[in-house]
Every structure is written in structure tokens, then in C-alpha cells.
């Protein structure tokens, strides 16, 4: 939430949601001010800045209330594992629940094209046929337990598939990352510097966030479950037992009839 807010552009292009910009470079908002005014927080920056740890702490607390957080580039460049050359400050407690680490380099300032052929079926990918960036996207590595909905065609600095759209659920917290600059309409020219279903991708992120990140499941192209967010072993076991019980009860009913 630092300079050049995309609030006006998104208000015009995504009328199903309302947007208000908050400049955290001058002051760190309180948790009560965020929970009292917003259902979802979009956090991004345009260069690194010293308030990042304090802002990350309050945004993590916001997520812990059950309200979702959406991240955009250049969030990764202030992460504590970003290269020293960009002077990262870290994002405090938010780094415990965010979906990605950096790839050790961060935004590569090189073209990125969404690999739609491997995109999972999910609310975050609805209506997306393409997405491109000339230079303000990518540079991440997915954490264990992160659900990666789509990746860039180009690998990250580690030679891995670079996550473009991903989310992670930790307890009550849901954090979504769309690894492209949300303020691109201010920074560049549509169709040249960025292109494809840019605003559709952001609308999907806000829709999914506003719905409490439900349903969380993603399907591969063949329709099979692809991956699920992190669950404790006991929570997963209870889910399996519950499904087994429901299935058995349904079977008994059919046999009885």
C-alpha cells in the first residue's frame, strides 16, 4: 500500500468492489482502522521502505481475524530473503503466512507470460485466457503448503516454475499473491507493458478474498483434485473420517431402499 495507488483504476475497472488507497509510507495504520473499514487488504509497494516490518505485522493481524490479504509486486523485494542490493526491511509476522519466498533475486525486470496450459480450475483462474508483463512480475518461489493456481512460463532465478497466482491458508489467515504490479495501469501502457486479462485476474483475487477463500480446492485440467491448503495431520484425518462416515451412511440408505 505504497505510492501510486491503483484504487481509482480498480474502482473504474472492477465496479463490483470499492477501493480506497492507504499510503503507509507516512504512517502505519492500526488494526482497528483496517478491520473497521476493509473486508480485504491489498498490500504492495513500489520500491522498499522502512515501514515494511510494522505494516507487515498489522496486516498479519488483519489476516488473523479471518479477513483475506492480497499481495502484489513488488512485495517480494522487501521480504527479508530478498537480495541485499534492494535493501529489504522484511515484512515482520506477515512472512510467516505469505504464500511465497523470493527466489533470491525478486522481480527480474524481464518479460513474463502466464502458462495457461497448466492453470488449475479455480475461482482465482476464472475467465483468464492470458496475462503478460514486460518487466514488473515474477521472482518468487512457492512455500510448502501453498496452492499454486498458475505459473509463469519463464522460470525463476532458481530454475523453478515461477508462481504467478497462489494462495496459502494458515489457521484463520488466507493470503493470496498475484505476482504482477497492481499499479501497472499507472506505470505502463496496456497491450505493451502489460496485457491479457489483467483486471480479471485482480477481480478474481478480490472475489475469492471477499468470499473468505472458499472453496479452497483446486482442480487440475483433468478434473482431479490438484492440491489443498495446509492442514494439520489430525485435521486431515478427521476430514477423511467424516467423508468416510458420510459415504457409508449414504451407502446404507441406498441399500435400505
Secondary structure by P-SEA (a helix, b strand, c coil): cccccaaaaaaaacccbbbbbbbcccccccaaaaaacccbbbbbbcccccaaaaaaaaaaaaaaacbbbbbccccccccccccccccccccccccccccccccccccccbbbbbcccccccccccccccbbbbccccccccccccccccbbbccccccccccccccccccccbbbbbcccccccccccccccccccaaaaaaaaaaaaaaacccccccccccccccccccccaaaaaaaaaaaaaaaaaaaaaaaac
